[in-house]
Amino acid sequence: MMATSRFFENLDALFNPETVAVIGASDNPAKLGYHVMKSLTEGGFRGTIVPVNPGAATVMGIESYPAIEGYGGSVELAVMVLPSKAVPGVMDECIRKGVRGVVLITAGFKEIDDPRGGELQADLSRVATRAELPVIGPNTFGVVNLNLSLNASFTPEFSLLRKGGVSLVSQSGGISHLMGFMAMEREVGMSKIVGLGNRLNVDFADMYSYLMSDPDTTVIALYLEGLDDPRKLMEAAKEHRGRKPVVAYKTGRAGSGDRASLSHTGSMAGRHEIYEGALKQAGILPLESAESLLDTARALAMCPLPKGSRVAILSGQAGPGMAACDLCEAHGLEVAVFQPGTQRVINDLLPPLALRTNPVDMGPAWYNALAIEGIIRAVMADEHVDGLIILMMYASANRGAPAGIAPLLLEWKQRKPVVSCFVSPQGIWDQDIRIMEGGQALVNCPSPERAALVMASLWECSKMMRYWTEEDRK
Amino acid sequence: MMATSRFFENLDALFNPETVAVIGASDNPAKLGYHVMKSLTEGGFRGTIVPVNPGAATVMGIESYPAIEGYGGSVELAVMVLPSKAVPGVMDECIRKGVRGVVLITAGFKEIDDPRGGELQADLSRVATRAELPVIGPNTFGVVNLNLSLNASFTPEFSLLRKGGVSLVSQSGGISHLMGFMAMEREVGMSKIVGLGNRLNVDFADMYSYLMSDPDTTVIALYLEGLDDPRKLMEAAKEHRGRKPVVAYKTGRAGSGDRASLSHTGSMAGRHEIYEGALKQAGILPLESAESLLDTARALAMCPLPKGSRVAILSGQAGPGMAACDLCEAHGLEVAVFQPGTQRVINDLLPPLALRTNPVDMGPAWYNALAIEGIIRAVMADEHVDGLIILMMYASANRGAPAGIAPLLLEWKQRKPVVSCFVSPQGIWDQDIRIMEGGQALVNCPSPERAALVMASLWECSKMMRYWTEEDRK
């Protein structure tokens, strides 16, 4: 069925509640209801938290109710952490109470061997959908909306994430946690993290449409295993293609993976190649790993898109430049041929080493901040260059290099994308990089290869978005 | 020419000196001679350091000599940080002094545009080789021997590395620094790091033979761009193939990469595919990135090799298991079919979720340490399983899981390789992982995909080594 506009208003309320009820809230750390309460209370959520547990007067010191209907105020979001058998009755209570959305963490539905799990899910889905009540899950870790400091998941540590523009919609709690922890380490700004689980009545297509209209979300990242109704996602995506960058990582290409997917969230993964083609048609860029999904989403949130495929590779040492060069050429980028004026500037600034064309080995200019600045300035302004890859490995003698070029890059404010790989022993360059990334001067990657791949993905995304924008305007 | 046995004795003395002279030592931080002195003095080298500088009575408080011949004792290693013009004269002095080996950091030889650079290098090479004097460089950052706390490089931070069995021989200083910093972060135990630079008379083939006989080196990692004499490396490698695991990463496959390689260290990179085949023939496993080179070398130093291609994937969450599954099947591993007894044990220990075959989703057993232990024990003992991939993403509720299974894995001591991906927010599982890795219970990777790739490379290496051991015995 098509989701109604009332359904989408409710979905918006689910992500932006004033009051959250936790049905199955607990003080016992051996219960998921404890961890959900911990996430909500420690995450800084400024709305009202209503524990529901017939056996407790308080949970974590907060007044508890035997049932949601016992609470006097209105409740926008109900998080359920209950045995599966209890869910239908509680769902009815939520509908009577006028709850706007449910996060159903409970497992034991479509994903289990027993056919009664599937039946239970189908029944619930009918009831919820008739009530225009969006339900995230079942069999999910929850949802997080960092813009609201709302951590409605069983993992309190998600609240450690930095606020930002990347929203992740995932079919796997494991991959969501992995991506979340990688995002913490790399200080990626996140907006929403949504574990779809078994997708009772909120699927990728619904989240896709919702996030396209969510002003806090600038980049959408999807983790897919299989889809019950691939066409529904593709239709939703096509409607919005070209509007925001969307990237996806899909597993389940292997034979055993297909079996696993069927079991895991109850749908076939299907042939990998078919999905890849369909995703691109829908304006979604397919990527090859969780690391790549995060690297790319992060860069899309921080960088302008390149207007062409021609990159300059400016390296503090030759080897990393060559590694980046290999990857660029293998992934659809061109190593730019500089304009004669640019090349003259570089030749004047570097000693007669042969590596002055692209890639440029700036090694001999380590001690000469003005030379490095001059090279970067000339290359930035070169109309034959659509993006810059800057690579530099720390050595005792070039300690000051990132701080030296930061003002220039900050001044440029990325009129073209700058993807870098500055690597030092922990602590030495961290602050310099943070300043440059914070000022949107560049996006830094942990290896030259990953920097090159990120630039290639930026270009792929740029081409795709431009193509669909123009195509759909016809 | 063939290197003589005297040449190799000298090479050994170069890596294990009692006295190191730094010719061009300086107190001025704007000189590389300062950074080399800093590396040696701060690195904990217990031999004698002899600064040589005609303009200084002391350097860093150590008595300095106007020329190496002024020093009364014997000198095994001379590190030169001089203008290129001064090198020939000083090289003669070193030979007269009976120096056993030279690390020539100075640039300005074969790598420069000016043909005089190439001539100077050729002349020097003749002189050094006639004297059976091995020279690492020119145009190198230096060499490091962690077993001796010898940091004869211009980067003092290399001394922060942990001692261990991996030796890296690299054509690029940049890649050596990158790998070194990655190794620090991941606590990889290193033996030697050697920047070959322009390879005056010590090439990959020489280092290969030397490291094969070096008892401290258990795994050899090579970073290659181009070789002047590929046949020489291949011959040396073939002589030793099957004896120690050797892995290589080669760049310069792209057209512009070839140009860059020619410039960078003066040799053509050549066709990538030809190299790949030749490397395998020589018993060297080619890899695709600096990260993969480090991941694999690290695992080879810590793990037994798998005896077959059949892996078990035990996952705390389904998604990461599927991601690993995809990569395993794409890279020559089989997802094992468990023996019936093993499957029965798993079925008894896990609730009736379909994901109990391989991959196994242990999610429902998070709270049940005995169940997880039982599954791992059964799979370990299964004769249809050659290696284990264990994946677990932290969630508040499974905090104790790694500590829970550590004793079992430590007891097993890796009769089969165990490659894991335990990921948590920083600090939570770090100590548990360190204990397991320290006790050789497993090798941990930052993502499920990289764990699967590491297992695939272990199997490739195992096959290759066994093949050549058997083949060469015929």
Chai-1 contact restraints between the chains, C-beta under 6 A:
chainA,res_idxA,chainB,res_idxB,connection_type,confidence,min_distance_angstrom,max_distance_angstrom,comment,restraint_id
A,H35,B,S396,contact,1.0,0.0,6.0,A-B,restraint_1
A,H35,B,A397,contact,1.0,0.0,6.0,A-B,restraint_2
A,I112,B,L353,contact,1.0,0.0,6.0,A-B,restraint_3
A,D113,B,P352,contact,1.0,0.0,6.0,A-B,restraint_4
A,D113,B,A354,contact,1.0,0.0,6.0,A-B,restraint_5
A,T155,B,A395,contact,1.0,0.0,6.0,A-B,restraint_6
A,T155,B,S396,contact,1.0,0.0,6.0,A-B,restraint_7
A,P156,B,S396,contact,1.0,0.0,6.0,A-B,restraint_8
A,E157,B,P425,contact,1.0,0.0,6.0,A-B,restraint_9
A,S172,B,G319,contact,1.0,0.0,6.0,A-B,restraint_10
A,G173,B,Q317,contact,1.0,0.0,6.0,A-B,restraint_11
A,G174,B,Q317,contact,1.0,0.0,6.0,A-B,restraint_12
A,G174,B,G319,contact,1.0,0.0,6.0,A-B,restraint_13
A,G174,B,P320,contact,1.0,0.0,6.0,A-B,restraint_14
A,G174,B,M393,contact,1.0,0.0,6.0,A-B,restraint_15
A,I175,B,G319,contact,1.0,0.0,6.0,A-B,restraint_16
A,H177,B,M393,contact,1.0,0.0,6.0,A-B,restraint_17
A,L178,B,M393,contact,1.0,0.0,6.0,A-B,restraint_18
A,L178,B,V423,contact,1.0,0.0,6.0,A-B,restraint_19
A,F181,B,V423,contact,1.0,0.0,6.0,A-B,restraint_20
A,F181,B,P425,contact,1.0,0.0,6.0,A-B,restraint_21
A,M184,B,P425,contact,1.0,0.0,6.0,A-B,restraint_22
A,T251,B,M322,contact,1.0,0.0,6.0,A-B,restraint_23
A,T251,B,A323,contact,1.0,0.0,6.0,A-B,restraint_24
A,T251,B,D326,contact,1.0,0.0,6.0,A-B,restraint_25
A,G252,B,M322,contact,1.0,0.0,6.0,A-B,restraint_26
A,R253,B,D326,contact,1.0,0.0,6.0,A-B,restraint_27
A,A254,B,C325,contact,1.0,0.0,6.0,A-B,restraint_28
A,A254,B,D326,contact,1.0,0.0,6.0,A-B,restraint_29
A,A254,B,E329,contact,1.0,0.0,6.0,A-B,restraint_30
A,S256,B,C325,contact,1.0,0.0,6.0,A-B,restraint_31
A,S256,B,V335,contact,1.0,0.0,6.0,A-B,restraint_32
A,G257,B,M322,contact,1.0,0.0,6.0,A-B,restraint_33
A,G257,B,C325,contact,1.0,0.0,6.0,A-B,restraint_34
A,G257,B,D326,contact,1.0,0.0,6.0,A-B,restraint_35
A,A260,B,M322,contact,1.0,0.0,6.0,A-B,restraint_36
A,A260,B,P359,contact,1.0,0.0,6.0,A-B,restraint_37
A,S263,B,A354,contact,1.0,0.0,6.0,A-B,restraint_38
A,S263,B,L355,contact,1.0,0.0,6.0,A-B,restraint_39
A,H264,B,A318,contact,1.0,0.0,6.0,A-B,restraint_40
A,H264,B,L355,contact,1.0,0.0,6.0,A-B,restraint_41
A,S289,B,E449,contact,1.0,0.0,6.0,A-B,restraint_42
A,A290,B,S447,contact,1.0,0.0,6.0,A-B,restraint_43
A,E291,B,S447,contact,1.0,0.0,6.0,A-B,restraint_44
A,Q317,B,G173,contact,1.0,0.0,6.0,A-B,restraint_45
A,Q317,B,G174,contact,1.0,0.0,6.0,A-B,restraint_46
A,A318,B,H264,contact,1.0,0.0,6.0,A-B,restraint_47
A,G319,B,S172,contact,1.0,0.0,6.0,A-B,restraint_48
A,G319,B,G174,contact,1.0,0.0,6.0,A-B,restraint_49
A,G319,B,I175,contact,1.0,0.0,6.0,A-B,restraint_50
A,P320,B,G174,contact,1.0,0.0,6.0,A-B,restraint_51
A,M322,B,T251,contact,1.0,0.0,6.0,A-B,restraint_52
A,M322,B,G252,contact,1.0,0.0,6.0,A-B,restraint_53
A,M322,B,G257,contact,1.0,0.0,6.0,A-B,restraint_54
A,M322,B,A260,contact,1.0,0.0,6.0,A-B,restraint_55
A,A323,B,T251,contact,1.0,0.0,6.0,A-B,restraint_56
A,C325,B,A254,contact,1.0,0.0,6.0,A-B,restraint_57
A,C325,B,S256,contact,1.0,0.0,6.0,A-B,restraint_58
A,C325,B,G257,contact,1.0,0.0,6.0,A-B,restraint_59
A,D326,B,T251,contact,1.0,0.0,6.0,A-B,restraint_60
A,D326,B,R253,contact,1.0,0.0,6.0,A-B,restraint_61
A,D326,B,A254,contact,1.0,0.0,6.0,A-B,restraint_62
A,D326,B,G257,contact,1.0,0.0,6.0,A-B,restraint_63
A,E329,B,A254,contact,1.0,0.0,6.0,A-B,restraint_64
A,V335,B,S256,contact,1.0,0.0,6.0,A-B,restraint_65
A,P352,B,D113,contact,1.0,0.0,6.0,A-B,restraint_66
A,L353,B,I112,contact,1.0,0.0,6.0,A-B,restraint_67
A,A354,B,D113,contact,1.0,0.0,6.0,A-B,restraint_68
A,A354,B,S263,contact,1.0,0.0,6.0,A-B,restraint_69
A,L355,B,A260,contact,1.0,0.0,6.0,A-B,restraint_70
A,L355,B,S263,contact,1.0,0.0,6.0,A-B,restraint_71
A,L355,B,H264,contact,1.0,0.0,6.0,A-B,restraint_72
A,P359,B,A260,contact,1.0,0.0,6.0,A-B,restraint_73
A,M393,B,G174,contact,1.0,0.0,6.0,A-B,restraint_74
A,M393,B,H177,contact,1.0,0.0,6.0,A-B,restraint_75
A,M393,B,L178,contact,1.0,0.0,6.0,A-B,restraint_76
A,A395,B,T155,contact,1.0,0.0,6.0,A-B,restraint_77
A,S396,B,H35,contact,1.0,0.0,6.0,A-B,restraint_78
A,S396,B,T155,contact,1.0,0.0,6.0,A-B,restraint_79
A,S396,B,P156,contact,1.0,0.0,6.0,A-B,restraint_80
A,A397,B,H35,contact,1.0,0.0,6.0,A-B,restraint_81
A,V423,B,L178,contact,1.0,0.0,6.0,A-B,restraint_82
A,V423,B,F181,contact,1.0,0.0,6.0,A-B,restraint_83
A,P425,B,E157,contact,1.0,0.0,6.0,A-B,restraint_84
A,P425,B,F181,contact,1.0,0.0,6.0,A-B,restraint_85
A,P425,B,M184,contact,1.0,0.0,6.0,A-B,restraint_86
A,S447,B,A290,contact,1.0,0.0,6.0,A-B,restraint_87
A,S447,B,E291,contact,1.0,0.0,6.0,A-B,restraint_88
A,E449,B,S289,contact,1.0,0.0,6.0,A-B,restraint_89
